[in-house]
């Protein structure tokens, strides 16, 4: 299939394009995992565990969610010039 035909099918959204894709090699950008170790004081781990139990998730999940939320908040508050300088 030519790119123009694929684009038309996608743009018109009348036909399913999934059958035209090879999803076996698909990957999400910036979703590669990298393992790190972080040492916390015992009281922090205990607090994390209590909060994780309260909302029904694992300690690792709550750490990931909270870190992502904070990073997104920080990025939203950063002036655009900082993003340009880093890129």
LODRENPA-891528 format. One record per atom (N, C-alpha, C, CB): atom name; residue in one letter; x, y, z; residue number from 1. Coordinates in steps of 0.05 Angstrom, whole numbers, plus 5000, padded with zeros to 4 digits. Last residue first. Glycine has a CB too. Example, Ala and Ser with C-alpha at 12.3 -4.5 7.8 and 13.67 -1.06 7.14 Angstrom:
2
+-------+--------+------+------+------+-----+
! atome ! residu !   c1 !   c2 !   c3 ! num !
+-------+--------+------+------+------+-----+
!     N !      S ! 5257 ! 4955 ! 5142 !   2 !
!    CA !      S ! 5273 ! 4979 ! 5143 !   2 !
!     C !      S ! 5258 ! 5001 ! 5157 !   2 !
!    CB !      S ! 5282 ! 4988 ! 5114 !   2 !
!     N !      A ! 5264 ! 4886 ! 5156 !   1 !
!    CA !      A ! 5246 ! 4910 ! 5156 !   1 !
!     C !      A ! 5264 ! 4934 ! 5156 !   1 !
!    CB !      A ! 5226 ! 4911 ! 5181 !   1 !
+-------+--------+------+------+------+-----+
This chain:
87
+-------+--------+------+------+------+-----+
! atome ! residu !   c1 !   c2 !   c3 ! num !
+-------+--------+------+------+------+-----+
!     N !      X ! 5347 ! 5428 ! 5488 !  87 !
!    CA !      X ! 5343 ! 5412 ! 5463 !  87 !
!     C !      X ! 5365 ! 5416 ! 5445 !  87 !
!    CB !      X ! 5318 ! 5419 ! 5449 !  87 !
!     N !      X ! 5357 ! 5465 ! 5528 !  86 !
!    CA !      X ! 5364 ! 5437 ! 5532 !  86 !
!     C !      X ! 5364 ! 5421 ! 5507 !  86 !
!    CB !      X ! 5345 ! 5425 ! 5552 !  86 !
!     N !      X ! 5338 ! 5512 ! 5506 !  85 !
!    CA !      X ! 5366 ! 5511 ! 5512 !  85 !
!     C !      X ! 5375 ! 5482 ! 5516 !  85 !
!    CB !      X ! 5372 ! 5527 ! 5537 !  85 !
!     N !      X ! 5283 ! 5501 ! 5504 !  84 !
!    CA !      X ! 5298 ! 5506 ! 5479 !  84 !
!     C !      X ! 5328 ! 5502 ! 5484 !  84 !
!    CB !      X ! 5292 ! 5534 ! 5468 !  84 !
!     N !      X ! 5270 ! 5497 ! 5558 !  83 !
!    CA !      X ! 5266 ! 5474 ! 5540 !  83 !
!     C !      X ! 5282 ! 5477 ! 5514 !  83 !
!    CB !      X ! 5237 ! 5470 ! 5533 !  83 !
!     N !      X ! 5280 ! 5549 ! 5574 !  82 !
!    CA !      X ! 5296 ! 5527 ! 5586 !  82 !
!     C !      X ! 5294 ! 5502 ! 5568 !  82 !
!    CB !      X ! 5286 ! 5521 ! 5614 !  82 !
!     N !      X ! 5242 ! 5579 ! 5548 !  81 !
!    CA !      X ! 5270 ! 5583 ! 5540 !  81 !
!     C !      X ! 5287 ! 5560 ! 5551 !  81 !
!    CB !      X ! 5280 ! 5609 ! 5550 !  81 !
!     N !      X ! 5194 ! 5568 ! 5574 !  80 !
!    CA !      X ! 5199 ! 5556 ! 5548 !  80 !
!     C !      X ! 5228 ! 5557 ! 5540 !  80 !
!    CB !      X ! 5181 ! 5568 ! 5527 !  80 !
!     N !      X ! 5201 ! 5559 ! 5645 !  79 !
!    CA !      X ! 5198 ! 5576 ! 5621 !  79 !
!     C !      X ! 5206 ! 5561 ! 5596 !  79 !
!    CB !      X ! 5216 ! 5602 ! 5624 !  79 !
!     N !      X ! 5166 ! 5510 ! 5682 !  78 !
!    CA !      X ! 5191 ! 5519 ! 5671 !  78 !
!     C !      X ! 5186 ! 5537 ! 5647 !  78 !
!    CB !      X ! 5208 ! 5495 ! 5663 !  78 !
!     N !      X ! 5119 ! 5487 ! 5697 !  77 !
!    CA !      X ! 5126 ! 5513 ! 5709 !  77 !
!     C !      X ! 5151 ! 5525 ! 5698 !  77 !
!    CB !      X ! 5128 ! 5510 ! 5739 !  77 !
!     N !      X ! 5117 ! 5439 ! 5671 !  76 !
!    CA !      X ! 5097 ! 5459 ! 5665 !  76 !
!     C !      X ! 5103 ! 5486 ! 5676 !  76 !
!    CB !      X ! 5070 ! 5450 ! 5676 !  76 !
!     N !      X ! 5159 ! 5413 ! 5696 !  75 !
!    CA !      X ! 5162 ! 5420 ! 5668 !  75 !
!     C !      X ! 5142 ! 5441 ! 5660 !  75 !
!    CB !      X ! 5158 ! 5395 ! 5651 !  75 !
!     N !      X ! 5137 ! 5406 ! 5747 !  74 !
!    CA !      X ! 5161 ! 5422 ! 5744 !  74 !
!     C !      X ! 5164 ! 5431 ! 5715 !  74 !
!    CB !      X ! 5186 ! 5407 ! 5753 !  74 !
!     N !      X ! 5095 ! 5371 ! 5734 !  73 !
!    CA !      X ! 5090 ! 5397 ! 5746 !  73 !
!     C !      X ! 5113 ! 5416 ! 5743 !  73 !
!    CB !      X ! 5083 ! 5393 ! 5776 !  73 !
!     N !      X ! 5123 ! 5327 ! 5715 !  72 !
!    CA !      X ! 5105 ! 5341 ! 5697 !  72 !
!     C !      X ! 5099 ! 5369 ! 5708 !  72 !
!    CB !      X ! 5079 ! 5325 ! 5693 !  72 !
!     N !      X ! 5150 ! 5312 ! 5762 !  71 !
!    CA !      X ! 5165 ! 5320 ! 5738 !  71 !
!     C !      X ! 5148 ! 5336 ! 5718 !  71 !
!    CB !      X ! 5178 ! 5296 ! 5724 !  71 !
!     N !      X ! 5106 ! 5299 ! 5794 !  70 !
!    CA !      X ! 5124 ! 5321 ! 5802 !  70 !
!     C !      X ! 5140 ! 5331 ! 5778 !  70 !
!    CB !      X ! 5143 ! 5313 ! 5824 !  70 !
!     N !      X ! 5085 ! 5255 ! 5766 !  69 !
!    CA !      X ! 5068 ! 5278 ! 5772 !  69 !
!     C !      X ! 5086 ! 5303 ! 5778 !  69 !
!    CB !      X ! 5049 ! 5273 ! 5795 !  69 !
!     N !      X ! 5129 ! 5220 ! 5769 !  68 !
!    CA !      X ! 5120 ! 5230 ! 5743 !  68 !
!     C !      X ! 5103 ! 5255 ! 5747 !  68 !
!    CB !      X ! 5104 ! 5208 ! 5728 !  68 !
!     N !      X ! 5131 ! 5211 ! 5825 !  67 !
!    CA !      X ! 5154 ! 5223 ! 5811 !  67 !
!     C !      X ! 5145 ! 5235 ! 5784 !  67 !
!    CB !      X ! 5176 ! 5203 ! 5807 !  67 !
!     N !      X ! 5081 ! 5187 ! 5834 !  66 !
!    CA !      X ! 5087 ! 5212 ! 5846 !  66 !
!     C !      X ! 5111 ! 5226 ! 5833 !  66 !
!    CB !      X ! 5094 ! 5208 ! 5876 !  66 !
!     N !      X ! 5085 ! 5140 ! 5802 !  65 !
!    CA !      X ! 5064 ! 5160 ! 5797 !  65 !
!     C !      X ! 5072 ! 5187 ! 5809 !  65 !
!    CB !      X ! 5037 ! 5150 ! 5808 !  65 !
!     N !      X ! 5130 ! 5114 ! 5827 !  64 !
!    CA !      X ! 5130 ! 5121 ! 5798 !  64 !
!     C !      X ! 5110 ! 5144 ! 5792 !  64 !
!    CB !      X ! 5124 ! 5097 ! 5781 !  64 !
!     N !      X ! 5111 ! 5106 ! 5879 !  63 !
!    CA !      X ! 5135 ! 5122 ! 5874 !  63 !
!     C !      X ! 5136 ! 5132 ! 5845 !  63 !
!    CB !      X ! 5161 ! 5105 ! 5881 !  63 !
!     N !      X ! 5067 ! 5074 ! 5870 !  62 !
!    CA !      X ! 5063 ! 5100 ! 5881 !  62 !
!     C !      X ! 5087 ! 5118 ! 5877 !  62 !
!    CB !      X ! 5056 ! 5098 ! 5911 !  62 !
!     N !      X ! 5093 ! 5028 ! 5849 !  61 !
!    CA !      X ! 5073 ! 5043 ! 5833 !  61 !
!     C !      X ! 5069 ! 5071 ! 5844 !  61 !
!    CB !      X ! 5046 ! 5029 ! 5832 !  61 !
!     N !      X ! 5124 ! 5010 ! 5891 !  60 !
!    CA !      X ! 5137 ! 5018 ! 5866 !  60 !
!     C !      X ! 5118 ! 5035 ! 5850 !  60 !
!    CB !      X ! 5146 ! 4994 ! 5850 !  60 !
!     N !      X ! 5084 ! 4995 ! 5928 !  59 !
!    CA !      X ! 5103 ! 5017 ! 5934 !  59 !
!     C !      X ! 5115 ! 5027 ! 5909 !  59 !
!    CB !      X ! 5125 ! 5007 ! 5954 !  59 !
!     N !      X ! 5021 ! 4983 ! 5894 !  58 !
!    CA !      X ! 5047 ! 4975 ! 5905 !  58 !
!     C !      X ! 5064 ! 4999 ! 5911 !  58 !
!    CB !      X ! 5062 ! 4957 ! 5885 !  58 !
!     N !      X ! 4955 ! 5002 ! 5917 !  57 !
!    CA !      X ! 4975 ! 4998 ! 5896 !  57 !
!     C !      X ! 5001 ! 4989 ! 5910 !  57 !
!    CB !      X ! 4980 ! 5025 ! 5880 !  57 !
!     N !      X ! 4913 ! 5021 ! 5950 !  56 !
!    CA !      X ! 4911 ! 4995 ! 5937 !  56 !
!     C !      X ! 4931 ! 4992 ! 5914 !  56 !
!    CB !      X ! 4885 ! 4991 ! 5927 !  56 !
!     N !      X ! 4912 ! 5065 ! 5983 !  55 !
!    CA !      X ! 4900 ! 5068 ! 5956 !  55 !
!     C !      X ! 4900 ! 5043 ! 5939 !  55 !
!    CB !      X ! 4914 ! 5091 ! 5941 !  55 !
!     N !      X ! 4935 ! 5043 ! 6029 !  54 !
!    CA !      X ! 4911 ! 5058 ! 6031 !  54 !
!     C !      X ! 4897 ! 5060 ! 6004 !  54 !
!    CB !      X ! 4916 ! 5085 ! 6042 !  54 !
!     N !      X ! 4983 ! 5022 ! 6010 !  53 !
!    CA !      X ! 4963 ! 5004 ! 6020 !  53 !
!     C !      X ! 4935 ! 5018 ! 6020 !  53 !
!    CB !      X ! 4970 ! 4993 ! 6048 !  53 !
!     N !      X ! 5009 ! 5070 ! 5999 !  52 !
!    CA !      X ! 5005 ! 5051 ! 5977 !  52 !
!     C !      X ! 4983 ! 5031 ! 5985 !  52 !
!    CB !      X ! 5031 ! 5035 ! 5971 !  52 !
!     N !      X ! 5013 ! 5092 ! 6050 !  51 !
!    CA !      X ! 4997 ! 5106 ! 6029 !  51 !
!     C !      X ! 4990 ! 5087 ! 6006 !  51 !
!    CB !      X ! 5012 ! 5130 ! 6018 !  51 !
!     N !      X ! 5046 ! 5054 ! 6075 !  50 !
!    CA !      X ! 5019 ! 5060 ! 6086 !  50 !
!     C !      X ! 5002 ! 5073 ! 6065 !  50 !
!    CB !      X ! 5021 ! 5079 ! 6111 !  50 !
!     N !      X ! 5092 ! 5057 ! 6043 !  49 !
!    CA !      X ! 5077 ! 5032 ! 6045 !  49 !
!     C !      X ! 5048 ! 5037 ! 6055 !  49 !
!    CB !      X ! 5091 ! 5012 ! 6063 !  49 !
!     N !      X ! 5109 ! 5109 ! 6052 !  48 !
!    CA !      X ! 5101 ! 5100 ! 6025 !  48 !
!     C !      X ! 5084 ! 5075 ! 6026 !  48 !
!    CB !      X ! 5127 ! 5095 ! 6008 !  48 !
!     N !      X ! 5121 ! 5105 ! 6107 !  47 !
!    CA !      X ! 5100 ! 5123 ! 6097 !  47 !
!     C !      X ! 5090 ! 5116 ! 6069 !  47 !
!    CB !      X ! 5110 ! 5152 ! 6098 !  47 !
!     N !      X ! 5163 ! 5068 ! 6104 !  46 !
!    CA !      X ! 5138 ! 5061 ! 6119 !  46 !
!     C !      X ! 5115 ! 5079 ! 6111 !  46 !
!    CB !      X ! 5143 ! 5064 ! 6149 !  46 !
!     N !      X ! 5199 ! 5097 ! 6075 !  45 !
!    CA !      X ! 5189 ! 5072 ! 6064 !  45 !
!     C !      X ! 5163 ! 5064 ! 6078 !  45 !
!    CB !      X ! 5210 ! 5049 ! 6068 !  45 !
!     N !      X ! 5208 ! 5139 ! 6111 !  44 !
!    CA !      X ! 5197 ! 5145 ! 6085 !  44 !
!     C !      X ! 5185 ! 5120 ! 6073 !  44 !
!    CB !      X ! 5219 ! 5156 ! 6066 !  44 !
!     N !      X ! 5230 ! 5113 ! 6155 !  43 !
!    CA !      X ! 5205 ! 5126 ! 6158 !  43 !
!     C !      X ! 5192 ! 5133 ! 6132 !  43 !
!    CB !      X ! 5208 ! 5152 ! 6175 !  43 !
!     N !      X ! 5280 ! 5094 ! 6134 !  42 !
!    CA !      X ! 5259 ! 5075 ! 6141 !  42 !
!     C !      X ! 5231 ! 5089 ! 6143 !  42 !
!    CB !      X ! 5265 ! 5061 ! 6167 !  42 !
!     N !      X ! 5304 ! 5134 ! 6079 !  41 !
!    CA !      X ! 5302 ! 5128 ! 6108 !  41 !
!     C !      X ! 5278 ! 5110 ! 6113 !  41 !
!    CB !      X ! 5300 ! 5155 ! 6124 !  41 !
!     N !      X ! 5322 ! 5102 ! 6018 !  40 !
!    CA !      X ! 5305 ! 5120 ! 6033 !  40 !
!     C !      X ! 5308 ! 5114 ! 6062 !  40 !
!    CB !      X ! 5275 ! 5118 ! 6024 !  40 !
!     N !      X ! 5360 ! 5095 ! 5960 !  39 !
!    CA !      X ! 5359 ! 5089 ! 5989 !  39 !
!     C !      X ! 5342 ! 5111 ! 6002 !  39 !
!    CB !      X ! 5387 ! 5088 ! 6001 !  39 !
!     N !      X ! 5348 ! 5067 ! 5898 !  38 !
!    CA !      X ! 5346 ! 5091 ! 5914 !  38 !
!     C !      X ! 5344 ! 5083 ! 5943 !  38 !
!    CB !      X ! 5322 ! 5109 ! 5905 !  38 !
!     N !      X ! 5370 ! 5043 ! 5836 !  37 !
!    CA !      X ! 5366 ! 5037 ! 5865 !  37 !
!     C !      X ! 5367 ! 5064 ! 5880 !  37 !
!    CB !      X ! 5388 ! 5018 ! 5876 !  37 !
!     N !      X ! 5340 ! 5032 ! 5772 !  36 !
!    CA !      X ! 5357 ! 5047 ! 5791 !  36 !
!     C !      X ! 5352 ! 5038 ! 5819 !  36 !
!    CB !      X ! 5352 ! 5078 ! 5788 !  36 !
!     N !      X ! 5333 ! 5009 ! 5706 !  35 !
!    CA !      X ! 5331 ! 5003 ! 5735 !  35 !
!     C !      X ! 5351 ! 5021 ! 5750 !  35 !
!    CB !      X ! 5338 ! 4973 ! 5740 !  35 !
!     N !      X ! 5295 ! 5032 ! 5655 !  34 !
!    CA !      X ! 5322 ! 5033 ! 5666 !  34 !
!     C !      X ! 5320 ! 5029 ! 5696 !  34 !
!    CB !      X ! 5338 ! 5059 ! 5658 !  34 !
!     N !      X ! 5255 ! 5019 ! 5599 !  33 !
!    CA !      X ! 5259 ! 5018 ! 5627 !  33 !
!     C !      X ! 5289 ! 5019 ! 5634 !  33 !
!    CB !      X ! 5245 ! 4994 ! 5640 !  33 !
!     N !      X ! 5229 ! 5061 ! 5548 !  32 !
!    CA !      X ! 5248 ! 5040 ! 5556 !  32 !
!     C !      X ! 5252 ! 5042 ! 5586 !  32 !
!    CB !      X ! 5275 ! 5043 ! 5541 !  32 !
!     N !      X ! 5197 ! 5100 ! 5530 !  31 !
!    CA !      X ! 5185 ! 5082 ! 5550 !  31 !
!     C !      X ! 5204 ! 5059 ! 5557 !  31 !
!    CB !      X ! 5159 ! 5071 ! 5539 !  31 !
!     N !      X ! 5209 ! 5134 ! 5488 !  30 !
!    CA !      X ! 5216 ! 5143 ! 5515 !  30 !
!     C !      X ! 5203 ! 5125 ! 5537 !  30 !
!    CB !      X ! 5208 ! 5171 ! 5520 !  30 !
!     N !      X ! 5158 ! 5108 ! 5447 !  29 !
!    CA !      X ! 5182 ! 5125 ! 5449 !  29 !
!     C !      X ! 5185 ! 5133 ! 5478 !  29 !
!    CB !      X ! 5180 ! 5149 ! 5431 !  29 !
!     N !      X ! 5139 ! 5042 ! 5444 !  28 !
!    CA !      X ! 5132 ! 5069 ! 5453 !  28 !
!     C !      X ! 5157 ! 5084 ! 5458 !  28 !
!    CB !      X ! 5114 ! 5067 ! 5479 !  28 !
!     N !      X ! 5141 ! 5002 ! 5385 !  27 !
!    CA !      X ! 5150 ! 5008 ! 5412 !  27 !
!     C !      X ! 5142 ! 5036 ! 5418 !  27 !
!    CB !      X ! 5180 ! 5004 ! 5415 !  27 !
!     N !      X ! 5129 ! 4947 ! 5339 !  26 !
!    CA !      X ! 5122 ! 4974 ! 5350 !  26 !
!     C !      X ! 5133 ! 4977 ! 5378 !  26 !
!    CB !      X ! 5091 ! 4977 ! 5350 !  26 !
!     N !      X ! 5135 ! 4899 ! 5316 !  25 !
!    CA !      X ! 5160 ! 4914 ! 5322 !  25 !
!     C !      X ! 5154 ! 4942 ! 5333 !  25 !
!    CB !      X ! 5176 ! 4917 ! 5296 !  25 !
!     N !      X ! 5084 ! 4881 ! 5311 !  24 !
!    CA !      X ! 5103 ! 4863 ! 5325 !  24 !
!     C !      X ! 5129 ! 4878 ! 5331 !  24 !
!    CB !      X ! 5109 ! 4839 ! 5308 !  24 !
!     N !      X ! 5049 ! 4909 ! 5281 !  23 !
!    CA !      X ! 5053 ! 4918 ! 5308 !  23 !
!     C !      X ! 5073 ! 4901 ! 5324 !  23 !
!    CB !      X ! 5026 ! 4916 ! 5322 !  23 !
!     N !      X ! 5045 ! 4931 ! 5221 !  22 !
!    CA !      X ! 5059 ! 4908 ! 5233 !  22 !
!     C !      X ! 5066 ! 4917 ! 5261 !  22 !
!    CB !      X ! 5086 ! 4901 ! 5217 !  22 !
!     N !      X ! 4982 ! 4951 ! 5193 !  21 !
!    CA !      X ! 5006 ! 4956 ! 5208 !  21 !
!     C !      X ! 5018 ! 4931 ! 5219 !  21 !
!    CB !      X ! 4999 ! 4974 ! 5232 !  21 !
!     N !      X ! 4934 ! 4941 ! 5170 !  20 !
!    CA !      X ! 4955 ! 4950 ! 5152 !  20 !
!     C !      X ! 4982 ! 4955 ! 5166 !  20 !
!    CB !      X ! 4947 ! 4975 ! 5137 !  20 !
!     N !      X ! 4898 ! 4933 ! 5210 !  19 !
!    CA !      X ! 4905 ! 4910 ! 5193 !  19 !
!     C !      X ! 4928 ! 4916 ! 5174 !  19 !
!    CB !      X ! 4881 ! 4901 ! 5177 !  19 !
!     N !      X ! 4890 ! 4985 ! 5228 !  18 !
!    CA !      X ! 4907 ! 4967 ! 5244 !  18 !
!     C !      X ! 4915 ! 4943 ! 5227 !  18 !
!    CB !      X ! 4891 ! 4958 ! 5268 !  18 !
!     N !      X ! 4855 ! 5017 ! 5201 !  17 !
!    CA !      X ! 4883 ! 5016 ! 5191 !  17 !
!     C !      X ! 4900 ! 4996 ! 5206 !  17 !
!    CB !      X ! 4895 ! 5044 ! 5193 !  17 !
!     N !      X ! 4790 ! 5012 ! 5181 !  16 !
!    CA !      X ! 4809 ! 5004 ! 5202 !  16 !
!     C !      X ! 4837 ! 5002 ! 5190 !  16 !
!    CB !      X ! 4800 ! 4978 ! 5214 !  16 !
!     N !      X ! 4759 ! 5070 ! 5152 !  15 !
!    CA !      X ! 4769 ! 5043 ! 5150 !  15 !
!     C !      X ! 4789 ! 5037 ! 5172 !  15 !
!    CB !      X ! 4782 ! 5038 ! 5122 !  15 !
!     N !      X ! 4746 ! 5120 ! 5164 !  14 !
!    CA !      X ! 4724 ! 5103 ! 5157 !  14 !
!     C !      X ! 4732 ! 5074 ! 5155 !  14 !
!    CB !      X ! 4711 ! 5112 ! 5130 !  14 !
!     N !      X ! 4783 ! 5160 ! 5171 !  13 !
!    CA !      X ! 4775 ! 5145 ! 5195 !  13 !
!     C !      X ! 4750 ! 5127 ! 5189 !  13 !
!    CB !      X ! 4769 ! 5163 ! 5218 !  13 !
!     N !      X ! 4807 ! 5195 ! 5137 !  12 !
!    CA !      X ! 4778 ! 5192 ! 5135 !  12 !
!     C !      X ! 4766 ! 5176 ! 5158 !  12 !
!    CB !      X ! 4771 ! 5178 ! 5109 !  12 !
!     N !      X ! 4861 ! 5189 ! 5153 !  11 !
!    CA !      X ! 4848 ! 5215 ! 5154 !  11 !
!     C !      X ! 4817 ! 5213 ! 5153 !  11 !
!    CB !      X ! 4857 ! 5233 ! 5131 !  11 !
!     N !      X ! 4872 ! 5134 ! 5142 !  10 !
!    CA !      X ! 4874 ! 5145 ! 5169 !  10 !
!     C !      X ! 4858 ! 5171 ! 5172 !  10 !
!    CB !      X ! 4904 ! 5151 ! 5175 !  10 !
!     N !      X ! 4863 ! 5131 ! 5087 !   9 !
!    CA !      X ! 4848 ! 5114 ! 5105 !   9 !
!     C !      X ! 4848 ! 5125 ! 5134 !   9 !
!    CB !      X ! 4859 ! 5085 ! 5105 !   9 !
!     N !      X ! 4901 ! 5169 ! 5070 !   8 !
!    CA !      X ! 4873 ! 5173 ! 5065 !   8 !
!     C !      X ! 4856 ! 5156 ! 5084 !   8 !
!    CB !      X ! 4866 ! 5166 ! 5035 !   8 !
!     N !      X ! 4949 ! 5144 ! 5086 !   7 !
!    CA !      X ! 4941 ! 5170 ! 5098 !   7 !
!     C !      X ! 4911 ! 5175 ! 5094 !   7 !
!    CB !      X ! 4958 ! 5193 ! 5085 !   7 !
!     N !      X ! 4947 ! 5099 ! 5053 !   6 !
!    CA !      X ! 4947 ! 5095 ! 5082 !   6 !
!     C !      X ! 4938 ! 5121 ! 5095 !   6 !
!    CB !      X ! 4974 ! 5087 ! 5092 !   6 !
!     N !      X ! 4952 ! 5124 ! 5003 !   5 !
!    CA !      X ! 4928 ! 5108 ! 5009 !   5 !
!     C !      X ! 4925 ! 5104 ! 5039 !   5 !
!    CB !      X ! 4929 ! 5081 ! 4995 !   5 !
!     N !      X ! 5002 ! 5148 ! 5008 !   4 !
!    CA !      X ! 4979 ! 5165 ! 5003 !   4 !
!     C !      X ! 4953 ! 5150 ! 5010 !   4 !
!    CB !      X ! 4978 ! 5174 ! 4974 !   4 !
!     N !      X ! 5036 ! 5104 ! 5013 !   3 !
!    CA !      X ! 5033 ! 5122 ! 5036 !   3 !
!     C !      X ! 5008 ! 5139 ! 5033 !   3 !
!    CB !      X ! 5057 ! 5140 ! 5039 !   3 !
!     N !      X ! 5010 ! 5044 ! 4984 !   2 !
!    CA !      X ! 5025 ! 5069 ! 4982 !   2 !
!     C !      X ! 5018 ! 5087 ! 5006 !   2 !
!    CB !      X ! 5020 ! 5083 ! 4956 !   2 !
!     N !      X ! 5017 ! 4976 ! 5000 !   1 !
!    CA !      X ! 5000 ! 5000 ! 5000 !   1 !
!     C !      X ! 5018 ! 5025 ! 5000 !   1 !
!    CB !      X ! 4981 ! 5000 ! 5025 !   1 !
+-------+--------+------+------+------+-----+
